[in-house]
Amino acid sequence: MLQIVIDTNVLVAAMRSRKGDSNRLLRHLGDPRWQVNISVALILEYDEVLKRQAAAGAFPTTLAEIIVDRFCAVGRENSIFFRWRPFLVDSDDEFLLELAVRCQCDYLITFDERHMAPAAKFGVSVVTPREFLRIMEP
């Protein structure tokens, strides 16, 4: 089973468009071929960012809560006991790298491929939702 981490920017894109690859990826949460990994820091970020987007009128707040609850239900929780900081250009993304390393992640799914590229030094492939879905299709 592949281990993945999904960046918050993918969730925002999924919520803004039902037709995109990000939304398609979220509809497959719970797929037995891959395990989504979460941490307390990631869930708190998902919650904060999605509720901020909802407050701006992008989508209903209840939908944001449903998505966060779904991640909590299907995600494998990981505790982070170490820090690799500073390693990335954007220090706000460091916790994603730490989670990916902790869970021996195969893929970190993001639209920030350039900023997350150093994850490859830890054996983590950084891909977009479209690239991940192509990998998973037979």
N, C-alpha and C positions, 0 to 999 in steps of 0.2 A: 504494500500500500504506500503510495506517495505521500510525503509530508509537505504541507504548504502553509504559507502565511499570506494573508491578503491585506494589502495596504488600505488605509482609509480612503484614499483617493478613488479606489475601485468601487467602494460602496457608494460614495457620492455620485459617481458616474452612473452606477446602476439605478440609483433612485431618481436621477434626472431623466433617464431615457429607458423605456421598456424594450426598445429595439436593439440596443447595443450588446456587445459581448460581455460587458460587466454584468448586466442584468441577467443574461443567459447563464453566466457563471454562478450567480447567486441562486438561481432557480435549481441548480444542481447541488446545493449544499446537502451533505449527507450521502453523496455518491460513494459507494463502497470502494472505489478505486483510489480515492484520496482522502486524507484526513486534514481538516483545517485545524490549525493550532492557534490558541489564544493565550493571552496573559491578562492579568488585572489591568496593567497599563494600556493594553490594546483595547480592551472592552471599554474602559473609561474614555479613551479617545474616540472610539466609534460612537459612543453615546453622546459625548459633548459635541462633536462635529455634526452628526446627523440631526441632533435637536436644534443646533444653531441654523442649519440649512432649512429645517422645517419651520422655525420661527420666522425666517425670511420669506416663507411662502412657497418654497420649492416643492414641498409635499407635506402630507399630514403628519403631525407629531406621533400619532398612534402607529403609523407605518414605520417610523424610525424606531420606536420601541419594539415592534414586532421583529424587525431585522436584528436588533441587538439581542433580543431574547432567543432568536433562532441560532445565532452564533454561540450563545451560552449553552444552548441545548445540544448542539452537535459538535462543538469545538472541544479539543483536548486541551485542558488547562495546563500550563507550564509555569513553574516558579523560576524566576531568574535570580541566581545567586552570584553572578559575576557581571562585570562591565568591561566592554571592549572600547570604551570611549577614550579619547576622540578617535573615530575611525572614518566617519562619513563627513561629507561636506556640510550637510544639514544636520545639526546636532539634535533637532527634534525627531529625526528618524532613527537615532541610535538604538532605541528600545526595540525597533523592528528587527534590526540586525541581531541583537542579543537574543531575541526570541527565536529567530531562524537558526542561529547557531545552537541554542539550547535544545531545540527539538530535532536537530540534525535534518533540517529542512531540505527537501529536494528543490523546491521552487518558492521564490518570493514573488508574488504577483502584484505588479504596480505599474503606474504610468510614469514613474520617476526612474526609469532604467539607468539613466546616466548617473544620478546621485547614488543609486544603490549598487552600482557596478562593483565596488570593493567587496561585496558579499561573495563574489566568485572565489576570493582567496580562502574562503571557508568551505568551499564546495557547494555553495548555494547558487543555483541558476536564477537570474533575475529576468522575468518575462512579463509581457503584457497579458491581459485576460485573453485576447485573441490568440496569442501564441500558446498559452496553456491549453485552451480549448482545442487547438489544432493537434497538440501533442496527445491529448486524451481521446481524440476521434480515431477510430480504426482506419 
